[in-house]
Amino acid sequence: MKRLKTNDELIKELLTLDEQTELQNFVEKEVTKHRGGARKGAGRKPKAIDKVLSFQIRVSLEEKNFLKYAREHNLDYKRLMES
């Protein structure tokens, strides 16, 4: 039985290196155009390491003042809950 050649083998056999890279670039461009998934620039943007994240919580003014006081005075919540 005659051995069949793969597409990659035919491309290497019939095209020059420049033509091969041109074909590969064209195929990659077409695939990203028509398929979903990972694309350049897709997804979440990386956050800067030095940038501090801000948290938003919904609490009453009284609770907010207590949390501020607890943070300033380094209250140990576990000890408070045991009492």
Secondary structure by P-SEA (a helix, b strand, c coil): cbbbbcaaaaaaacccaaaaaaaaaaaaaaaaacccccccccccccccccbbbbbbbbbcaaaaaaaaaaaaacccaaaaaac
